[in-house]
Every structure is written in structure tokens, then in C-alpha cells.
Amino acid sequence: MRTWSPADPQGDANHRIVFAMALDAQGSPDEQAWVDDPNPWPALLEAPDAPAVPGDVAHDEEGWSLRFSEHDASLDEAPLHRILGAGGWLRPGEVVTIRMPDGAAAAWRVVAVG
């Protein structure tokens, strides 16, 4: 995903989140696949002039989130970047809102699913 704004409808290729997630037939995250997978689903936050920040995909009763390891801290302690939206949102061209740990919301455009 890339950061998105009306002024940049294709998204900013310099601000990206790349993550792995199993999807069901409707393009929604597959909760059972996440529960059954013994390995964390990886994520990576990329921004210009900064090292990439590793993370993972998390799920709880409120839905899906991304966690990023700040200053090499444990992902178990990492703040949640809550992915907002309904099922079927992981399709190229869709705009997804992520609520940051500080409560601010940011729009991200899905550029590829593979």
C-alpha cells in the first residue's frame, strides 16, 4: 500500500507498507489462516530517508492491525496501527484507512495483491 491523498490518487511510492496476509475467496483477510499459521505474517513500513521498519500483522476482537518494531522493541509491545474497513478491502485501487497509535487516521491505496 502507498500513502494516498486526492492530490496524489496513485499513491506516494516513497511511503509504503508491504505486508503478507492470506485472503479468503472474497478478498477479505482469512482469520482462520492467521490463527492456524505458526509464523507471524510479516510487514514492513518504508518511508524516505529512514530505514525500513519491520513489523507484523495482528488480529484481535476489534479487527486487523499492523505492528511495527520501533527502536528494535518487541512486536508484542508495539502499538497497533488499526486497519479500518469492511471485508473485501484488499483489492488494487481501494483506499484503506489506518488509524495510527496516536489516533490520527491516514489513507493508503492498495497497489498490488499477489
C-alpha positions, 0 to 999 in steps of 0.5 A: 500500500502507498500513502494516498491523498486526492492530490496524489490518487496513485499513491506516494511510492516513497511511503509504503507498507508491504505486508503478507496476509492470506485472503479468503475467496472474497478478498477479505483477510482469512482469520482462520489462516492467521490463527492456524499459521505458526509464523507471524505474517510479516510487514514492513513500513518504508518511508524516505530517508529512514530505514525500513521498519519491520513489523507484523500483522495482528488480529484481535476482537476489534479487527486487523492491525499492523505492528511495527518494531520501533527502536528494535522493541518487541512486536508484542509491545508495539502499538497497533496501527488499526486497519479500518474497513469492511471485508473485501478491502484488499483489492488494487485501487481501494483506499484503506484507512489506518488509524495510527497509535496516536489516533490520527487516521491516514489513507493508503491505496492498495497497489498490488495483491499477489 
